């Protein structure tokens, strides 16, 4: 049977992509378990069941592989968050669900170890912040824009507000990752960020703190 050139090329591309994915999956597991510095390229290639030469065919070195791992973990988490903040329900409910989903992701070992702990050191602070903004900031901005358009929060400066909330979430992630009890820290961060957002929420006249008190009705007849 004659195999067409196009079919052969397609198979090579599929094999190449599956090899790259196997290396990334292997690195995610080992970087999560052992950390970046304690993980060798030999161990990653062995776990992926490929040669070290195949690894160097796809990645120039360990840091390049780490950045691919970082992208994979971030894409997975942000993909899930994107579904939450653009899903059914009111803009407010979606935003609150998004906050909870993000804080839950901060408890996941791979996100905690790779994105929060290791990335600022391996990639450098500025590169890490740029990557974080690329993945996360857009979702925060979109969620706040939806809240403003829905009339849920005051018409605050969008860019400034989005960066403040983004900063709060990033700081919360760092607190959770560095805590002796991450679940407790996550609950405390959740309460704090929720109250910050509730403080931006529009109130009815009756809910305003400076609203006149309702008259007290006598129980006597």
C-alpha positions as CSV (number, residue, x, y, z in Angstrom):
1,X,0.0,0.0,0.0
2,X,1.4,3.4,-1.0
3,X,1.2,6.0,1.8
4,X,0.7,9.5,0.4
5,X,3.3,12.2,1.3
6,X,0.5,14.2,3.0
7,X,-0.5,11.3,5.2
8,X,3.1,10.6,6.2
9,X,3.6,14.3,7.1
10,X,0.4,14.3,9.1
11,X,1.6,11.3,11.1
12,X,4.9,12.9,11.8
13,X,3.2,16.1,13.0
14,X,0.9,14.1,15.2
15,X,3.8,12.1,16.6
16,X,5.7,15.3,17.2
17,X,2.8,17.0,19.0
18,X,2.2,13.9,21.2
19,X,5.9,13.7,22.1
20,X,5.8,17.4,23.1
21,X,2.7,16.9,25.1
22,X,4.2,13.9,26.9
23,X,7.2,16.0,27.8
24,X,5.1,18.8,29.2
25,X,2.8,16.4,31.1
26,X,5.9,14.7,32.6
27,X,7.5,18.0,33.6
28,X,4.2,19.2,35.2
29,X,4.1,16.1,37.4
30,X,7.8,16.2,38.3
31,X,8.0,20.0,38.9
32,X,5.0,19.7,41.1
33,X,6.4,16.8,43.1
34,X,10.0,17.8,43.3
35,X,10.4,21.4,42.3
36,X,12.3,22.9,39.4
37,X,15.8,22.7,40.8
38,X,15.5,19.1,41.9
39,X,14.1,17.8,38.6
40,X,16.5,16.8,35.8
41,X,15.9,16.7,32.1
42,X,16.9,13.0,32.2
43,X,14.1,12.3,34.7
44,X,11.5,14.2,32.6
45,X,12.5,12.4,29.4
46,X,12.5,9.0,31.1
47,X,9.0,9.6,32.6
48,X,7.7,10.7,29.2
49,X,9.3,7.6,27.6
50,X,11.2,9.6,25.0
51,X,14.9,10.2,24.4
52,X,16.7,13.3,25.7
53,X,17.4,14.1,22.1
54,X,13.7,14.3,21.5
55,X,13.4,16.6,24.4
56,X,16.0,19.0,22.9
57,X,14.2,18.8,19.6
58,X,11.2,20.5,21.2
59,X,12.8,22.6,23.9
60,X,16.1,24.5,24.0
61,X,16.6,23.7,27.6
62,X,15.1,23.3,31.1
63,X,13.8,26.9,31.4
64,X,12.1,26.7,28.0
65,X,10.4,23.5,29.1
66,X,9.4,25.2,32.4
67,X,7.8,28.1,30.5
68,X,5.8,25.6,28.4
69,X,4.7,23.9,31.6
70,X,3.7,27.3,33.1
71,X,1.6,28.1,30.0
72,X,-0.1,24.7,30.2
73,X,-1.0,25.0,33.8
74,X,-2.2,28.6,33.4
75,X,-4.2,27.7,30.3
76,X,-6.0,24.9,32.1
77,X,-6.9,27.0,35.1
78,X,-7.9,30.2,33.1
79,X,-9.9,28.1,30.7
80,X,-12.0,26.8,33.6
81,X,-12.3,30.3,35.1
82,X,-13.4,31.7,31.7
83,X,-16.2,29.2,31.6
84,X,-17.4,30.4,35.0
85,X,-17.3,34.1,34.4
86,X,-19.0,33.9,31.0
87,X,-21.5,31.2,32.1
88,X,-25.1,31.4,33.1
89,X,-26.4,33.6,35.9
90,X,-26.2,37.3,36.8
91,X,-23.0,39.2,36.4
92,X,-22.6,39.4,40.1
93,X,-23.1,35.7,40.6
94,X,-20.6,34.9,37.8
95,X,-18.0,37.3,39.3
96,X,-18.4,35.7,42.8
97,X,-18.2,32.2,41.4
98,X,-15.1,33.3,39.5
99,X,-13.4,34.5,42.7
100,X,-14.2,31.2,44.4
101,X,-13.0,29.2,41.4
102,X,-9.7,31.1,41.3
103,X,-9.1,30.6,45.0
104,X,-9.9,26.9,44.7
105,X,-7.3,26.7,41.9
106,X,-4.7,28.3,44.2
107,X,-5.1,25.1,46.4
108,X,-4.2,22.8,43.5
109,X,-0.6,21.5,43.9
110,X,0.5,22.1,40.3
111,X,-0.8,25.7,40.2
112,X,0.5,26.5,43.7
113,X,4.0,25.0,43.1
114,X,4.6,25.9,39.5
115,X,2.7,29.2,38.9
116,X,3.0,30.8,42.4
117,X,6.1,29.4,44.0
118,X,8.5,28.5,41.1
119,X,7.7,30.8,38.2
120,X,8.8,34.2,39.8
121,X,12.2,32.6,40.5
122,X,12.7,30.6,37.3
123,X,11.2,33.1,34.9
124,X,12.2,36.3,36.8
125,X,9.7,38.6,38.5
126,X,9.0,40.9,35.5
127,X,8.5,38.0,33.0
128,X,6.3,36.3,35.5
129,X,4.1,39.4,36.1
130,X,3.8,39.9,32.3
131,X,2.7,36.3,31.9
132,X,0.2,36.5,34.8
133,X,-1.3,39.6,33.3
134,X,-1.5,37.9,29.9
135,X,-3.5,35.0,31.4
136,X,-5.4,36.5,34.3
137,X,-5.8,40.3,34.0
138,X,-8.1,40.0,30.9
139,X,-10.6,37.8,32.9
140,X,-10.6,40.2,35.8
141,X,-11.2,43.2,33.6
142,X,-14.0,41.4,31.6
143,X,-15.8,40.4,34.8
144,X,-15.7,44.0,36.2
145,X,-16.8,45.4,32.9
146,X,-19.8,43.1,33.0
147,X,-20.6,44.2,36.5
148,X,-20.5,47.9,35.5
149,X,-22.6,47.3,32.5
150,X,-25.1,45.3,34.5
151,X,-25.3,48.2,37.0
152,X,-24.1,46.0,39.8
153,X,-21.2,48.2,40.9
154,X,-20.5,51.9,40.7
155,X,-19.1,53.3,37.4
156,X,-15.5,53.3,38.6
157,X,-12.5,53.8,36.3
158,X,-12.3,50.3,34.7
159,X,-8.6,50.0,34.2
160,X,-7.7,51.2,37.7
161,X,-10.4,49.1,39.4
162,X,-9.3,46.0,37.4
163,X,-5.7,46.4,38.4
164,X,-6.6,46.9,42.0
165,X,-8.7,43.7,42.1
166,X,-6.1,41.8,40.0
167,X,-3.5,42.8,42.5
168,X,-5.7,41.7,45.4
169,X,-6.2,38.3,43.8
170,X,-2.5,37.9,43.1
171,X,-1.6,38.8,46.6
172,X,-4.2,36.4,47.9
173,X,-2.7,33.6,45.8
174,X,0.7,34.3,47.3
175,X,-0.8,34.3,50.8
176,X,-2.5,30.9,50.2
177,X,0.6,29.3,48.7
178,X,2.8,30.4,51.6
179,X,0.4,29.6,54.4
180,X,0.9,26.7,56.9
181,X,-2.8,26.0,56.5
182,X,-3.7,26.9,52.8
183,X,-7.4,26.1,53.2
184,X,-7.8,28.4,56.2
185,X,-5.8,31.1,54.4
186,X,-8.0,30.6,51.3
187,X,-11.2,31.1,53.3
188,X,-9.8,34.3,54.9
189,X,-8.7,35.6,51.5
190,X,-12.2,34.8,50.1
191,X,-14.0,36.7,52.8
192,X,-11.7,39.7,52.4
193,X,-11.9,40.0,48.6
194,X,-15.7,39.4,48.7
195,X,-16.1,42.3,51.1
196,X,-13.9,44.5,48.9
197,X,-16.2,43.8,45.9
198,X,-19.3,44.1,48.0
199,X,-18.1,47.6,49.0
200,X,-18.1,48.6,45.3
201,X,-21.6,47.3,44.8
202,X,-24.4,49.8,44.3
203,X,-26.8,50.1,47.2
204,X,-30.4,51.1,47.3
205,X,-31.4,54.3,49.1
206,X,-32.5,52.2,52.1
207,X,-29.1,50.4,52.2
208,X,-27.0,53.5,52.2
209,X,-25.3,54.2,55.6
210,X,-26.3,57.9,55.5
211,X,-29.9,57.1,54.7
212,X,-32.4,58.5,57.3
213,X,-33.5,55.8,59.7
214,X,-37.0,54.4,59.1
215,X,-39.5,55.7,61.6
216,X,-40.2,53.5,64.6
217,X,-43.7,52.4,64.7
218,X,-45.4,52.2,68.1
219,X,-46.8,48.9,69.1
220,X,-49.6,50.7,71.0
221,X,-53.0,51.0,69.4
